[in-house]
Amino acid sequence: MPSLSLAIPHSLGQEVAQQRLQTLLTKALERNQSKISNLEQATEGNRQTFKFSTFGFKVSGDVVVEAAQIVLNLSLPFAAMMFKGKIEQTLREEITKALAAP
């Protein structure tokens, strides 16, 4: 499967960044609950793994919250590759906005 990796810097400290990311994920799941099925999540320390299905495609990945950056890795189906740029842009914008919120 093709992959997508993002590293988004922050200056919030690991704990605050992790809280803001969790808030973002919770809101995103609420907004998109009708489009997501078979969601599985696991958290171990500062790393969260996930996999889910959307529109018949399986997506998996992990998010690691570090002291100065968030690292997101996704495995995307080949059919989603034509949207990779848009997916990356949207994820980067949403995460950056969540980290910048007061």
Steps between C-alpha positions, in 0.01 A plus 500: 500500500622852428579716797482860608716648776475842663708667769331807645705711742359652819626679809230388744676220679406138459208487746315807367558396139365153577186648661435729204553218252257279693239778496548537123464125446185480713336786309604353163350163592174666609477697173577197285344214694269407212802461267721292731455136596703228670701753698773351717729715715774423748713736705838419645679791662526781247409278201150431374435239233177480304326332212160550348298467182354788306307481174606134476872576535722398790727761658753440776774693669641650813554836665795569727497813715856609570625793706530731197304333220216268411585224255213344305542193280216365285466201272256587225334279240627542145164646398554793739837593354348747256378690810827473694586870459157612621505252790845620606401868471180452701672301774784751528256795518271338757782383728683834474178685584434274802852554629475878454171536687531693826 
